[in-house]
Amino acid sequence: MPMSTVPAIASPTTVLPSGTLLADTDSITSTSLLCKIGELAARTVGPLPQNDDTIAAATNADLFALPRAIALGTIDDILAPMIGKALRRWALQAAPQLIAKAGRGALVVAAHGPLLPTNVTVAQDGKVSFAAGELPMLPQLRVIHLAQSCAALAASAADPIEAAAAVVAGYTAIAPLAGHELDLFFDTMLAAVAQAALAEGTKASGEALAALSAVHPRWARYRLRAAAGLADAVPGAALLKTALANPDLAVAPLVVGSPATLRPSGKASIHTAVTTVPGATVCAVLGGSVHALGSTADGDVVVMAHAIGDVLDARVAAQAQISTFYTVYSGLDAGAAAGLDVGLALVAGTEIGKAAEAGRVWFQLALDLCGNELGFSEPMAAEAAGVFDALTPNGNILLRMGGENENEASSEASASSASSSRAEEDAMVARREAVLAPNFTLLFDKPLHIVRGEGQYLYAADGTQYLDCVNNVCHVGHCHPRVVAAGAAQMAVLNTNSRYLHSNLINYGEKLLAKFPEELCVVFFVNSGSEANDLALRLARVATGGNASVVMEGAYHGHLSSLIELSPYKFDAPGGVGKPQHVHVAPLPHKYRDPAACDGAAVGAKIVADVKAAGQKINAFYCESIIGCGGQIVLPDGYLAGMYDAIRGAGGVTIADEVQTGFGRVGSHFWAFETQGVVPDIVTIGKPMGNGHPVAGVVTTRAVADAFNNGMDYFNTYGGNPVSMAVGLAVLETIEAEGLQANAVVRGDQLMTGLAALKDKYPMVGDVRGIGLFIGVELVTDRESFEADGEAARKVVEHIRHKWHIFVSPDGPGHNVLKVKPPVCVTEADCERVIAAFDDALAALSQ
């Protein structure tokens, strides 16, 4: 690939700084120093656009030549077994995933090359610097750049993963890594060490490879995720712990027929010690199969494996990312394994042995053994305590024996943890209330402290993963790497206003307008949906000379003063001052509550007559293409065509508010107005446009734009800035590259089918409606009166949040319509989980 296609990036450091080369110091394995080097690694790379050219250059790196060579069989014969194993694992697993995710889940950066003991210097004050010399900056996957640096810097450490964790912790303090990158980091680092061993053939390189090869890959994955600060260092751990602590889960007693009490284990916090009498009968607390048998100095050991589907609904189990968990019983009398065989299925309560002579049984609950077939004996490193807390939770979650000291009862531990977390969140609420106005509201009865998002999931401070079915802003997934990289790359180069020429503005404008009918050919860029709707009102007033606006019942178009006047959702609510005289409201076309309002032509004719009778002239008819805050109302077929004809006949223009529904959410079309077979005069867009970045727009016809060009310049300080345009373009590219509009069709059909089936089971479900991934479930007291049941909706929201870890929210005039509008990357398993959660919540309410 010609390097001219890759933007030139100035080197952050090009002069050899003063200090001692790291290779000449004796502190190369110092945790604090390695952390500083991680920070340095993040600062010495430059951003790049995530396009075909940079991705191609990055995936032509030397490390990617190895899997190709292995596939061709050209170097297999000269590989030592350990090198071969490492490189084959890289070639068959990690490398293909990195290539597939390049530019999306794995970002491309501009880098001189890895940080090495021979190009990093340490000053007397501890400051570290990078000597780039004459090396050019070239495209490289950042996970490879960092892994190669770790391979060189951490390989000589006594614990190479703890050393790598220190580098990763420093790096992510400056530039957070995505979960995808961290999951592939260890294999990449191991391949880099194997590559060095193959090239150098020295004793040192061989010893480094041996040390790293001894590390279990999943342990390395968890440890590095923790070092990066991910709340879910062990994915699925919080979900499984919650399931095991469920009081409805049937468990058998550990010791039968003899007294048993909890005592401090003497084995840190990864075991639960139970004191009983020698020879006491020890039983399996859960059903499962024998996984391993063995013995230690404390006696015989029995390890049982349990399928996660036995404690979680199958539709939820798919989210846990853990298929099996384990219980470990040690301190058993010799010969305990005599009647057991690996693979033997046992039901809860089956005897597995007798307590040894010491009369103390150790019990361990493990979410993953990480190669320790007889269970963990002790934590590997003090710094890894957080990982062990997730991997080996308090065994009394299952034993439920009450307790003392470090082995407190699981209920007490849970209550204590919840109390501590609640106290922290309550303190945050108090601080928030001290600095914000009181009408800044929070979700849920007990607000959550959310610290991270990835894809369709949000993560709380305690590590709990939540499926987000509320946020239709992070359209292609929270913190999508392609979108984040596009914004960061442009922000590092230039951000200014639209009064200068810049290709981002033109490129994005062209690509965006290509998504619209040809009549809609002019775009104005702003920063929020409210700004877009306010500008649309200006355009309409200038283009028509009208002084009256028509809106829908229950409509919400933004928080600006001009838009509160156009939003019955606000002006009819507490604190509102009622409908202004220049605003006329069309009734909601609700097929159950007001069938007559479903005839757009008839409603339009009446509105036009009312405006004329008031001595006014229509400037605009505002309508969300699917009514959102009014209750997820899907407009009847032909509704907009009838209304548009009436409004245009009275000299007004038509405005489609696509702030919530645009960008492929409805699946069948890119814009929801297209489902009505109409072309508006003006379209407002926002929320999903920047996937969380503040960017919005107004798209209109040439005639309206020309009318607005009345001598007054239009300028918006931030509207159309290069960073926002880069982000917007990345969102469009992601929708196309990942087939997300098509996904909205399939997943929307799945949700609609599953949720609609609940209407037959539960009379309180008055209606299930929607298109694509914009769905509403309406709860009523009965289907005859169709009276809104807002309290039932509130209870469903809380039930689903607490038990199923899913976010939904109520809306509509009666706050009784549950909105389901997840990021459009939502999966089949996610949707099954949503359906199961609704079923469970409605069943609980029906009892």
N, C-alpha and C positions, 0 to 999 in steps of 0.2 A: 504493500500500500504506500503510495507517495506520502511522505511525511508532511507535505504542504497542506494536506487535508486535516491535519491535527493542529489545533491552535498552539502557538508558541507560548510557553509559560515561563516567566522569569524565575530563576532559581531563588528560593528563600535564603539560601546560604551558599556562597560560591568562593569565599576566601577561607583558607585554613585558619581557624581561630586559635587563640593561645590556649595553652593548657597541656595536659598529659594525655596521650592516646590511651583509650580504654584498655587496649591490649597490654599496656605497660603498667597498669594498676593492679592492685590485689583486691579491688572491691567490685569486680565485675558481677558478682552474684548478690550484691546488696539490694534488698527489696526496694528501698527508697530510691536508689540510683536507677534501677530498672524501670521504676515508675516514671522517673524524669525522662528516661530515654523513650518511653512510650509516648509521653507528651511531645517530645521532640519529633518523633516519627510522624505524628499527626500534623505538626507545623511545617514539615519539610516537603509535603506533597501539595500539589496544586489542583484545583478543580478542572474538570473537562466536561464538555457536553457528552451525554450518553447516546451517541449515534453509531451508525454502522461502521464508520471509519475508525473511531476510537476503540470500539469493541473488538474489531478485527485485529487492530494493532496489539491490544492487550492480551488477546487469546493466542497470539503468535509467540508469546514469551517462551523462554527456554524450558520452563517447567512443563508446558503443554506439549513439548516435543516428545517427552518421555512416554505418555500413553500412546502416542502415534507409533513410536518405535516399538513399544511392547506389542501393540496390535499387529505390527508387521513381522514380529518375531526377530527383529534385527539385533537385539541386545540381550535376549533372554538367557542365552547360554553363559554369559559372563557374570550374571547376577548371583551374588551370594543369597542364600535363602532369606535372610532378614531384609536385605535391600529389596529383593524381589517381592516379598510380601507387602512391604510399605508402598512400593511403586505400583504394584498391581491394585492395591486398595485405592490408591489415588487415581489410577487410570480407569478403573471400572466403576468407581462410585463418585468421588469428589469432583474430578475434572469434568465429567459430562454435566454434572449439576451446575458447576460454576460457569461453564460455557453457556448453558441454557439460561442462567440467571444474569449473565453479564449485561450490565447497563440497567438492570431492574433490581433483582435481589442482591446482586454483587456489583458494587460501583467501580467505575474506571476512574483513576486519578492520574495525574502527571507526576512521575517520580524519577529521581536520579538512579535509584537502586536501593537495596536494603541498607539499613544501618548496621555497621559491623564494628568489631573491636578495633579495626584498623582505620576507621574514618569518623569515629566519635571521640571527642576530647572531653576531658573533665578538668575544670579549673579548680583552683584552691578553695574557692567559695562553694564548690559543689555544682556549679552551673555546667550543663552539658551542651555541646555544640556539635554540628555536623559539618564535616569537610567534604563538600561535593567535588571540589577540584574542577576538572574540565568535563565531567560527565554530563551529557545532555539529559533533559527531562523527557521521558517517553511515557506513553500510555501503559498503565499496568493496573490490574485489578488490585484494589487496596488491600483485600484480604491476603493476596499473595505477597504484596510488598511487606505487610506487617508480619506475616508468618515466616518469611525468609529472614527478616530482622530477628525475630524470636529464635529461629533455628540457630543463628550465629551467636546470639547473646545469651540464650538460656540453656543451650545444650550442655555446657560444662557444669551447670549447677547440680547440686545433690538431688534436688527435686525439680526437674525441668518444667513441670507443669505449674508449680508455684512461681517459678521465675517467669514463665510466659504469662501467668495471670497478672503479675506485677506490671509487665509491659502493656498488656491489654487494658488494665485499669487506668494507666496513665494515658493511653491513646484515647480511650472512650471518654475520658474527662474532657477532652478537646473536641473529638469527632465521634459521636456515638455510632457503633456498628449495628447493623440489622441482625435479627435473629438468624436469618439464612446464612449470613457470613460467619457468625460465630459457630454455627452448627457444622460448618465445613472447615473450620480453622485448624483443628488438630490434624486432620488428614493432610492438609496443605503443609503444615509445619513439618510433619513426619516425612512427607515426600521431599521437602527441601533438605532435610538432614540426610535422607537416603541419597539424594542427588550429590550432596557434598561428599558422602562416604564413597560413592561410586567414582567421583572425579579424583578425590585425594588419595584414598586407599591408606590413610594413616591410622595408627592405633587410636589417636584421640577422636577422629571422626567415627571410627567403629564403636568406641565406647559411648559416644554421644548418641549414636543410633540405638545401641543396646538399651541405654537408660530410657530413651523415649519410647521404644518399642514395648517396654515392660508396662507402660501405662495403659490402663483400659480405656478405649476410645470414648465410651459413654461417660466415664468419670471425668475425662478431660473436657468433654462437651459441657457438662454441668458446671464444672469449676470455672471454665472460661466465661460462660454466660453469667455466672455470679460475679466474676471480676469486672465484667462490663456493666454491672449494675442492673441487670434485668431482674424484675421482680419475680418472674417465673423462671428462675434458674433451672429448676427441674420441672419441665413442662408437665402440667396435669397434676402436680403434687397437691396443690390447694384443693382442687376439685375432688380428688380421691380421699384426702383427709376428711373433708366435709362429709363424704358419703360414709366413711367408716365410723364417724362420730354420730351418725344418725341413730337415735334411740330405737327406731323401728327395725334396725338391722339385727337379725337373730344371731347371737353368738353363744357359744358354750363356755362353761367355766374351765379355766386352765387346770385346776386341781380339783379332783373329785374324791369325796369321802375322808378328807383330812383337812386340818386347819391350814390356812394359807394367808399370809400378809405380805404387803409390799415393804421392801427395805431398800436403802441405798445400794446400788449395784456395785460400786467400786470400779465400774467400767465406763466412766464418763456418762454421757446422756444417751448413748445409742442402745443401751440395754435396759430392760425393766427387770429388777430382781424380785423374785417371790420366795419368801422363806416358808418352808413347810416341814414335814417330817421325812426322814429317809424312807424310801419305798412308797411314798405317796403316788397315786395314780395321776399321770399327766395326760391331758387330752388335747386334741386339736380344737382350737377355738372357732375355726371356720372350716367349711368344707373346701376340699381342693385335692391336689395330687402330691405325692411324695416327689420332691425335686432332687434332694441329695441326702446322703447319709454319711456320717463320719464320726470322728471323735477328737477331742482336745484334752488338755490337761484337766479340765473341769468335768469331763465325762463325755458321754455320747451326745451326738447332735443330730436332730431331724429337721430338715428344711422342707417346708411345704410351699407349693406354688398355687396361686389363686387367680382365676380369670377376673379381670376388672368388670366384665359384663355380669358377674354374679352379684355385684354390689351397686352397680349403676345401670340405669336404663341403657339399653344397647345404643339408642340414638344419642345419648350423652357420652357414653363410653368412647365413642369415636373422637370426641373432642379432647380426651384426656392425654393422648399421645403415649399412653402406657397401656399395654395389653395385659400385663401380668404383674402381680405384686407378691410378696413373700412373707411368711412367718417363720421365725427361727426359734427352735427349742433346744437349749443346751443345758448341761448340768444333769443329764439323764444317766441312770445306772448303766453300767456296761452290759451290752447285749440288747439294748433297747431296739436296735435295728433288726434284730433277728427275725421278727415276723413281718418286716416291711420290705418292700422292694421299690426302687425308683420307678415312678410312673403309676404306682398304685393309687387308686382314687379312694379318698376317705371322706366320710360325712362329718360334720361338726359334732364333737363329743366323743369321737373314736379315740380309744386309748393309743397313745404313741410311745409310752414308756413309763418308767418309774423314776422318781427323784433319786439321785445318787446319795451316797453316804453323808455328804455335807448338808443335805436337806435344803439346798438352795437351787432353784431353777431360774435360768436366765431366758427371758423372752425378748425377741427383737421383731419389730415390724419394719420391713424394708420395701421401698417402692422399686428399687433396682439394686441387685447385688453387685453390679459392675465387676463381674468375674470372681467375686469372693463367694465361692459356692457354699461355704458353711457360715455365711453371714459376715458382717464387719466385726473385727475384733476391737479396733480402736480407731478414732479419727486419724486421718493421714497427716493433717497439718492443722495447727490452731487457726490459721487464716481461713480454713475451709469449713469452719463451724457452721456457717449459714447453709452450706450445701448439705451437710449432715443433718441439720434440723429438718430439711425438706425430704432427704432420702430415708432417714430413720426416725420418723416421728415417735413421740411418746407411745410406747406399746400399750399403755393403759387406756388409750383410745378404744382398744378392743377388749382388754381384760376387765375394765370397769369395776375395779376392786376398791375404789376409794384410795387413799394413800397419804404419804407423808414425804417430807423433804423433796428430793428431786423427782421422785416418782409419784407426784400428786395424781389424783383421779383425773381421768380425761375430761370429765365434765368441769372440774375445777380449773384445770389447765385451760380448757376452752373458754371458760367464763373469765379467767384472769386475762388471757390474751385479748378476748373481745373487749373486756373492760379497759385494758391499756390502750387498744386501738381506738375505742370510742372516746376515751379521755383526750387523746391526741386530736381526733377529729373535732371534738367539741371545742378544744382550745383554738383550732383553726377557724371554726365558725365564729367564735367570739372576736378573734383578730380581724376577720373579714368584715363583720358587722361594724367594727370600730372605724373602718376606712371606707366602706361602701354605703351607699344609700340603702335604706331598708327595703326598697322594692326590687332589689336585685335578688331574685329567688334562686333556690337550689332544688334539685331533683330529689325525690324520695323522702320518706318519713325521717330516715336517718341519713344525712348526706354522706357521700362516699369521697374518699381521697384517691383520685385517679392520677397515676404517675406516668403511664406510658400507653401508647397505642401502636398496634401493628396489624395491618390487614383489617379484618372485620372485628377485631378484639380490642378491648380496653383492659388495663391491668391496674388493680388497686395497690395501695402501698403494702398490703400484706401478701401480695403475690397472686391474689385471686384473679382469674381470667373471666371476663364478662363478654358475652356476645352482644355487640352493639346493634340493636335494631331501631335506634332512635335517630342516630346522626346521619342525615342525608347530605351532609357537607363534605365529609371525607369519602367522596364518591367512589374512588378506585381503591380505597383502603387507607386506613390511618398510616401516615408517615411513609407513603409509598416511596421506595428508594429512588425510582426514576424521577419522580416529581421533586423530591427533596434535593437530589443532585442537580437538577436543572436550575432550581432557584439558587442553590449555593454557588454553582459555577458562575452564573451571571452576576450575582451579588459581589463576587470576588473581583470582578472586572469593572463593572459600571452599573450605577443605577441613577437615572436622572429623569427629567420630565419629557413629555412628548413634543416639545417645541424644537427638538433636534431630530435629525434623521436617524433612524435606527431600524435595522432589518427585522428585529424581533417583533416590533409593532406591525410591520407590513406582513411578515410571514404568518403570524398568528391570525391577523385580520382576514387574510385570504383563506386560510384553512378553516376558520370558524364560519365565514360566510358561505363556504362551499357546502356546509351542512344545512343551509336554509333554502327554501324555495327562491327562485331567481328574482322574484319581486323584492325580496328583503335583501338589499345589497349594500347598505351603509351601516357602519357600527360606530358607536361611541363607547369608550371604555371608562368605567368608574370603579369604585372600590367596594360597594356593597349593594345588596338588593334594594335597600331603602333608597340609596342614591339613584339607582337605575329607575325605580318607579317615580321618584321625584322629577328626574329629567324627562321621563316619558310624559308626565303631566305638562311640563313646560312645552314640549314639542306639540302636544295635542292642542294646547291653548293657542299657540302661535299659528298652527296650521289651520285651525277651524274658526278662531275668534269666539268660540263658545265659552260659556260661563257655568255650565252645569255638568256634573260627572255622574255616571251610572256605575254602581258597584253591586256585588252580590251580597246577600245576607250572610253574615258570619265571616266576611272576607277580612283578610289581613294583608296589607301591602307594604308595611314598613313602619319604623319608629319616628320618622321625621314629622314635624307638626302638620305639614301638608298632607301626609299620608295617614296620620291618625284620623284626620277628617274623612278619609276615604275608607276607613276600616271599621265596620260595625263590630268586629271582634273586640275592638278597643273602645269605641265611643259609646257602645251599649253596655259595656262592662262596668264594674265598680270603678269609680274615679273618672269615668267618661262623662261628657257633657251632652251626649245625645247627638242626633243627626243634624248636621248643618243644613241650611235651607237649599244650598246649591248642590246637595248630594241626593241622589235618588237610588233606592235600594230595590233590587230584583229579588224575589223570594227564592230560597234554595230549591232546586229541582229534586226534591227527595221523593222517590217513587212511592214510599209508604206514607209519609206525613202530609205531602202536598202534591198529589199526582197532577193537578191542574198546572202547577208551576213548571212542569216538564216540557211544555210546549214553548220553545224559544221564540217562535214568531209571534204568538199571542202575547207572551210576556213583554216582548220588545215593543209591540204596538201600544200596549197599555202604558209602558214607561214613556214612550215618545209623546203620547197624549198628555200625560201628567206634566212633563217638562214644558210642553207648549202651553198648557193651562196656567203654569206658574210664570209665564212670560220669560222663559229662559231658553237658552240654546245649548244643545249638547256639544261638549268638546270631546269626551271620550267615554267608552265603555271598557272598564277594567274587569277582567275575569281570569282567575287562575284556570289553567287548562284542566286540572282536576282540583276541586276545592279542598284545600288542606286543613287549615284551622277550623273551617266550617264543618269538618267531620269526614274527611276523605271521601267526598261525594264525587262519583264518576258522572260526568254530564251525560244525559240521554243522547242517543244518536240524533243528529240534526239540530241539536239545541243551539250551538254556536252559529250555525248557518242562518237560522231564523233570527237570532238576536243581531248578528252582524248586518243582515239586510236591513233590519229596522233602524239600527243606529246610523248606518251609512246613508240611508234614505233621509235621515233628519240632519245630515251634514256633519255628523261626528266621525271620529276615527275609532278603531278597535285596537285594544291593547291586550295581548296575551301575557299574563304573568307566569313565566316559566322558571322562576327563581327556585322553586322546590322540585319541579317535575322534569326539568330538561336534562340533556346530555345522556340520553339513552336509558333513563330509569324505567320508562314504560316498556322498553324492550322492542315492541313491534315497530316503533318509530323513534327517531332521535329526539323529537319534540312532541310533547303530549298534545299540542293543538292539532297536529297532523292526524290524530285519531278521529277528529271531527270533520276532516276533509275541508278545512278552511285555511286561508292565508290572512293573518292579521295585518294591520297597518304598522304596528309596533310590537316588538317582543322584548320583554325584560328578562335578563338572565343573571344568575349569581351563584349562591351557595356551592354547588358542586364544581363550578367553573375553575376554581383554584385548589380544590381538594383540601381546603382549610386555609389557604392563603387568601387574603382579602382582595379579590378581583371580581368585577361584575361588568355588565354591559347592557346597552340598548341597541337593538337592531331594528332598522326601519327601511322604508322605501326611499327612493331618490326624491320623490315628490315631497314627502314630509321633511326630509333633510334640507332640501332647497328652500322650503318655506321658513325653516328655522334660521337660515342664513340671511338674517334681516339687518345685518350691519353690526351686531353685537358679537364680539369674539366669544368662542366657547373654550374655556381652559379648565383643566382639572389637574391639580398639582401632581397627584400620584396616578391618575388614570392613564393607562397605557404605558407605564414605566417598563423598562426592559426586563426587570426581574419578574414582574407579574406576567408579562407576555411569555417569558420562557416557561414559567410554571403552567400557564394556561395551555401552551402548546404541548407540554409534557403530558398533561391530563388527556388531551385529545389523542395523542399518540398511544397512551396506555390503554385507553378504551378500545382502540382499534387493534393494537398488538395482542391484547389478552382476551379479545372476544367478549368484552364485558356487556355489550348491548345484547348479544345473543344469550349470555348467561342470565340476564334479567328476564328474558322470556321464559327460559326453562325453569329457573328457580321460582319465578313468580307464579307460573302454572302449578308448580309443586306446592307452594304455600297456599294458593287459592283453593286447590283441590282438598288439601288436608284440613284447612281451617273451615272450609264450607261444610265438610262432613260433620264438624262439631255442632253445626246448627241443628242437625237431626237428633243429636244426643242431649242438647241442653236448651230448654226453652228460653233461657235468658239471652241467648245469642239471637238478636233480632235480625242482623244482616252481616254478611261478609262481602266486601266489595273492593275493587281495585283493578289496576292494570299493571302488569310487570311487578316491580318491587316497590309499589306505592299502594299499600293495602290498609284497609280499616276493618276492625271487628267491632260492631256496635252492640252494646249490652243494654237490655231493656228490662223493665219489671214484668211486662207481659207483651205479647205480640199483637194484642188487640188494640190497646191504647198506645202502644209504642212509647211509653213513658221512659225517659232516659234513666238509667241506673248508674249514676256516677260513682256511688259508693262501691258497687260491685267492681267497676273498672279499677278503682284505686286498689282494692284488695288483690285483684289479679296482678297488677303491676308489682306490688310488694311481694306476692307469693313467687312470681316468676324470678324476680330479682334475688330473693334469698335462697330459694331451693334450687333453681335452675341456672342461676348466674346469667340471666338474660335481661337486657334493658329494653322495655317498651314504654310508651307514654300515652296518657289519655288526652283527648282533645274533643272538639266539637262544642256546640252551645251548652250541652248538658255534661260535658267532660266525661262522656260515656263511650267514646269511640277510641279503641286501642289502635294506635298507629304502628304499623310494621313497615319500616323503610330502611333496611340495612344497607351498608356499602354494597355496590353491585358485584363485588368479588365473592359474595357469600356462597357457601358450598352446599351440596346436597345434604351432607351430614348436619350442617348448621340448621337447615330448614326442617329436617326431621326433628331436631332438638326443639325448635320453636313450636312445632305442632304438638309434640309430646308435652311441652311445658303448658301450653294453653289447655290441653285436654286435662292435665293433672290439676291445674288451678281451678278450672270450671267444675271439675268433679268435687274438689274440696268445698267450693262454694255451694254446691247443690246438696250437700249432706245435711 
